[in-house]
Amino acid sequence: MSKTAISIQNTNNDSIIKFTSTSILINGGSYEFTNIDEAKNAPLAQQLFYLPFVKKVFITANFIAIQKYDIVEWNDVQEEVREQIEAYLNDGNSVVSEPETTKKKTIEVYTEVTPNPSVMKFAATKSLTTTDVECKNIDEANETSPLAQALFRFPFVKEVFISGNYVSITKFDMVEWDEIHPELRAFILTYLQEDKIIIKQIPKAKKESTKSVELTPENLDETSAKIVSILDEYIKPAVASDGGNIAFRSYDQESKIVSVVLQGACSGCPSSTMTLKNGIETMLKEMLPNQINEVVAING
């Protein structure tokens, strides 16, 4: 089993930082705690409240948000907190433990616009998948995702990308989002409330033959492994918040060209080229000097 990695993500509130996880933290809902007594059924939150600067803890499917008191600056303590959360999770400790009699929290689905005008993000208060799944058509959906398969029955749905706790849907230009997003949101909400299958268990042989197979450090050269690590820590959390994903495809040692796959809202997005050049390419060149000449993108 791969270890959980925690990355740091700033928010619009200087007192709050998000610690995003590569694995699912809780199966549904979200929890907010303002003191250690409220967190009696949340061992991780209790541990965090022992830190004197922690004011509030918010736990959801794939991240933990912490609000601090003004007695410290995040720059001085955020790495220590990240390491503490990561170690806690990798030791197999519980995040939230609910009594069997506790009533399930209500599932909610909310919509978010993305930088790509053709794509809208439908985020749920429930984890949907630990493996990214992108379906360009109903045939691909038939093999991987019953939820995507059902969404393709809407004539205006062009592509479906499922990751973490959200679904990114690409529409055809024949309709506007104002006309269709309430219907899609209601459909996804009902589908999740009925606890239907979201992602099929893909046979290992088939999974390894697809472009979405996870690359591990063991089958990468040193530079490629570093590129994957940088993408996972610095790039993916940001693009995931916009309903997209950027996956490493290859690194050519001779030309020093990095190829990545754009998925979800990133695929075909008008601003993706700028993000690629001014964001990813610049960061990789700075963090891996003399090893990167260019980053090129392939739409997923």
Phi and psi in degrees as a GROMACS rama.xvg file:
@    title "Ramachandran Plot"
@    xaxis  label "Phi"
@    yaxis  label "Psi"
@TYPE xy
-72.5205  149.693  SER-2
-77.7673  152.94  LYS-3
-79.1022  135.143  THR-4
-114.688  140.009  ALA-5
-113.502  129.728  ILE-6
-117.097  156.129  SER-7
-99.6766  133.262  ILE-8
-133.215  123.243  GLN-9
-71.9309  160.275  ASN-10
-125.68  178.094  THR-11
-71.143  -15.7232  ASN-12
-100.703  118.028  ASN-13
-62.3035  -20.8125  ASP-14
-88.4316  -6.68538  SER-15
-118.886  134.382  ILE-16
-128.694  143.441  ILE-17
-100.637  135.521  LYS-18
-111.175  102.081  PHE-19
-89.6126  135.949  THR-20
-105.26  146.447  SER-21
-83.243  -6.15986  THR-22
-125.238  161.346  SER-23
-71.262  130.814  ILE-24
-90.2213  -44.1194  LEU-25
-138.18  156.127  ILE-26
-81.6223  -16.0478  ASN-27
-175.722  159.948  GLY-28
73.9231  -169.382  GLY-29
-151.11  157.933  SER-30
-134.989  140.848  TYR-31
-128.852  132.28  GLU-32
-129.54  136.537  PHE-33
-109.786  -6.65602  THR-34
-160.204  172.094  ASN-35
-68.6739  -28.4579  ILE-36
-68.7334  -40.2255  ASP-37
-63.9296  -25.5673  GLU-38
-94.1201  24.2199  ALA-39
-62.4739  -26.0802  LYS-40
-100.46  12.7431  ASN-41
-129.642  85.7337  ALA-42
-55.1127  -38.02  PRO-43
-66.4191  -44.1054  LEU-44
-62.694  -39.3307  ALA-45
-59.0333  -44.4155  GLN-46
-62.6628  -39.9638  GLN-47
-66.4505  -32.9956  LEU-48
-69.9893  -12.6626  PHE-49
-71.9366  -16.8432  TYR-50
-76.806  124.263  LEU-51
-64.424  -17.866  PRO-52
-94.0875  -3.76764  PHE-53
-80.5025  121.29  VAL-54
-99.8715  -40.4922  LYS-55
-151.069  145.521  LYS-56
-126.734  130.795  VAL-57
-123.791  124.14  PHE-58
-118.294  130.128  ILE-59
-134.529  -169.49  THR-60
-57.3902  -40.808  ALA-61
-130.968  10.7336  ASN-62
-154.506  160.632  PHE-63
-120.019  123.671  ILE-64
-104.779  134.102  ALA-65
-123.749  129.921  ILE-66
-101.857  133.899  GLN-67
-108.56  159.666  LYS-68
-78.2245  164.886  TYR-69
-79.0679  8.20027  ASP-70
-74.6079  -14.1724  ILE-71
-138.465  165.847  VAL-72
-103.288  144.309  GLU-73
-59.4533  -36.2146  TRP-74
-58.0543  -26.124  ASN-75
-84.6716  -21.9671  ASP-76
-127.514  -12.4176  VAL-77
-63.8362  -36.184  GLN-78
-68.1779  -39.083  GLU-79
-62.2273  -42.1292  GLU-80
-66.7179  -42.8048  VAL-81
-58.1148  -46.7955  ARG-82
-63.696  -37.7362  GLU-83
-66.1592  -43.6986  GLN-84
-65.374  -44.1406  ILE-85
-61.9753  -44.914  GLU-86
-64.8893  -40.8176  ALA-87
-59.1358  -46.642  TYR-88
-68.6507  -40.8096  LEU-89
-73.6219  -13.2454  ASN-90
-84.2273  -0.0856038  ASP-91
81.4435  18.4302  GLY-92
-77.3636  156.386  ASN-93
-77.5844  142.415  SER-94
-89.2079  -55.6557  VAL-95
-135.976  128.386  VAL-96
-116.703  116.391  SER-97
-105.521  143.554  GLU-98
-62.3718  152.238  PRO-99
-58.3072  -28.1167  GLU-100
-83.4721  -8.14793  THR-101
-64.8826  131.931  THR-102
-71.9598  139.092  LYS-103
-62.5545  141.103  LYS-104
-73.3197  147.036  LYS-105
-67.1561  134.492  THR-106
-79.7436  137.901  ILE-107
-126.346  149.931  GLU-108
-129.039  128.857  VAL-109
-129.687  153.859  TYR-110
-100.793  148.601  THR-111
-137.116  134.186  GLU-112
-73.1906  157.252  VAL-113
-125.29  168.034  THR-114
-62.5228  -18.8918  PRO-115
-93.1153  112.583  ASN-116
-62.4963  -17.3412  PRO-117
-88.1621  -6.62089  SER-118
-121.893  137.368  VAL-119
-124.859  144.134  MET-120
-100.645  130.187  LYS-121
-114.036  102.471  PHE-122
-98.5678  141.085  ALA-123
-117.044  154.252  ALA-124
-87.3625  40.9713  THR-125
-153.89  137.427  LYS-126
-70.0881  136.475  SER-127
-104.029  -37.8657  LEU-128
-161.658  153.228  THR-129
-103.083  -2.92884  THR-130
-123.895  126.67  THR-131
-64.599  134.249  ASP-132
-130.757  123.839  VAL-133
-118.784  128.523  GLU-134
-121.083  118.08  CYS-135
-85.7744  -17.3474  LYS-136
-158.838  174.027  ASN-137
-68.9299  -26.9623  ILE-138
-64.0159  -42.6984  ASP-139
-65.7632  -37.2  GLU-140
-65.7499  -37.0269  ALA-141
-58.9901  -31.0325  ASN-142
-84.977  -24.9663  GLU-143
-123.174  -38.1505  THR-144
-141.779  111.14  SER-145
-60.1061  -33.2683  PRO-146
-65.418  -47.9549  LEU-147
-61.4503  -39.9853  ALA-148
-57.5668  -44.2405  GLN-149
-67.1647  -36.2964  ALA-150
-68.5221  -31.0938  LEU-151
-69.5404  -9.19764  PHE-152
-73.2416  -16.5662  ARG-153
-78.8683  125.456  PHE-154
-65.2243  -17.618  PRO-155
-94.6122  -0.952888  PHE-156
-85.8061  122.242  VAL-157
-98.9962  -45.1987  LYS-158
-145.52  155.607  GLU-159
-133.954  132.138  VAL-160
-127.893  125.391  PHE-161
-117.769  128.54  ILE-162
-154.146  138.73  SER-163
55.2522  -113.831  GLY-164
-115.648  25.4665  ASN-165
-142.685  161.847  TYR-166
-122.337  125.23  VAL-167
-101.672  126.52  SER-168
-116.118  128.891  ILE-169
-98.6711  130.162  THR-170
-104.534  160.067  LYS-171
-76.7891  157.406  PHE-172
-74.5429  -0.770814  ASP-173
-71.6946  -14.418  MET-174
-134.64  163.834  VAL-175
-103.689  153.806  GLU-176
-59.8945  -35.147  TRP-177
-57.8961  -28.48  ASP-178
-83.0674  -22.4668  GLU-179
-124.573  -21.138  ILE-180
-65.527  -31.995  HIS-181
-64.1038  -37.7529  PRO-182
-66.2963  -43.0013  GLU-183
-66.7359  -41.8908  LEU-184
-61.122  -45.2304  ARG-185
-63.3322  -38.8174  ALA-186
-65.3471  -47.5874  PHE-187
-63.0416  -41.6468  ILE-188
-59.5334  -48.0376  LEU-189
-62.4774  -41.6276  THR-190
-59.4158  -44.2988  TYR-191
-71.8099  -38.3497  LEU-192
-64.2357  -31.1058  GLN-193
-82.689  1.50145  GLU-194
57.0196  41.4452  ASP-195
-79.6489  164.163  LYS-196
-68.5924  132.121  ILE-197
-97.3498  -52.638  ILE-198
-124.404  133.152  ILE-199
-76.0864  157.138  LYS-200
-77.432  106.338  GLN-201
-79.9506  129.544  ILE-202
-54.2692  142.784  PRO-203
-57.002  -41.1273  LYS-204
-62.6076  -40.4766  ALA-205
-71.5244  -39.3143  LYS-206
-61.2233  -39.9217  LYS-207
-71.3096  -16.1921  GLU-208
-92.9264  -4.25363  SER-209
-94.3229  163.265  THR-210
-73.014  -15.5316  LYS-211
-89.9125  3.78806  SER-212
-59.7621  137.257  VAL-213
-72.4474  128.783  GLU-214
-88.4319  134.605  LEU-215
-111.35  156.162  THR-216
-55.7416  -26.0131  PRO-217
-65.4902  -30.307  GLU-218
-108.657  25.629  ASN-219
-124.622  150.857  LEU-220
-73.7362  171.706  ASP-221
-59.4147  -45.7303  GLU-222
-66.3731  -42.7539  THR-223
-60.4858  -41.053  SER-224
-62.8128  -38.6996  ALA-225
-66.6756  -39.58  LYS-226
-61.8893  -46.5274  ILE-227
-59.3423  -42.593  VAL-228
-62.4631  -42.324  SER-229
-65.9625  -44.0307  ILE-230
-60.147  -44.6896  LEU-231
-64.457  -39.2993  ASP-232
-84.9905  -38.6212  GLU-233
-108.834  -28.1274  TYR-234
-101.514  -49.5129  ILE-235
-58.105  -44.1559  LYS-236
-58.4875  -36.7889  PRO-237
-69.9097  -45.6177  ALA-238
-73.2398  -28.3098  VAL-239
-64.37  -34.0379  ALA-240
-66.2633  -20.2475  SER-241
-100.246  10.3909  ASP-242
84.3434  19.5145  GLY-243
-129.225  -174.785  GLY-244
-154.243  145.9  ASN-245
-125.048  118.265  ILE-246
-114.008  139.957  ALA-247
-68.1487  133.581  PHE-248
-108.865  -51.896  ARG-249
-165.171  164.474  SER-250
-137.041  124.445  TYR-251
-96.0135  114.421  ASP-252
-67.3777  -28.4933  GLN-253
-77.4651  -50.3621  GLU-254
-84.2735  -16.35  SER-255
60.8494  36.7335  LYS-256
-103.604  131.447  ILE-257
-101.196  130.626  VAL-258
-108.743  131.829  SER-259
-127.193  158.678  VAL-260
-107.267  128.686  VAL-261
-94.2958  129.503  LEU-262
-129.842  163.469  GLN-263
60.6101  -133.762  GLY-264
-65.9011  -20.8986  ALA-265
-72.9852  -28.3954  CYS-266
-71.0165  118.124  SER-267
76.1188  8.61655  GLY-268
-73.6956  133.254  CYS-269
-58.5511  -30.7736  PRO-270
-92.4103  1.22181  SER-271
-67.0524  -33.7148  SER-272
-63.7761  -42.8289  THR-273
-64.6941  -42.9076  MET-274
-60.3773  -41.5483  THR-275
-63.849  -47.8346  LEU-276
-78.6677  -50.9641  LYS-277
-80.357  -21.3076  ASN-278
-103.356  -74.6678  GLY-279
-65.7344  -50.0379  ILE-280
-61.5632  -44.5149  GLU-281
-62.6482  -43.8836  THR-282
-63.9011  -44.8722  MET-283
-64.3579  -39.2909  LEU-284
-64.7021  -37.1483  LYS-285
-72.4115  -39.4623  GLU-286
-85.2802  -22.0595  MET-287
-127.5  69.9881  LEU-288
-58.643  137.718  PRO-289
65.8008  11.8247  ASN-290
-113.914  -11.7754  GLN-291
-126.432  126.061  ILE-292
-100.299  -37.9307  ASN-293
-160.207  151.872  GLU-294
-117.375  126.106  VAL-295
-117.151  149.067  VAL-296
-113.833  145.701  ALA-297
-121.788  123.976  ILE-298
-68.1168  131.389  ASN-299
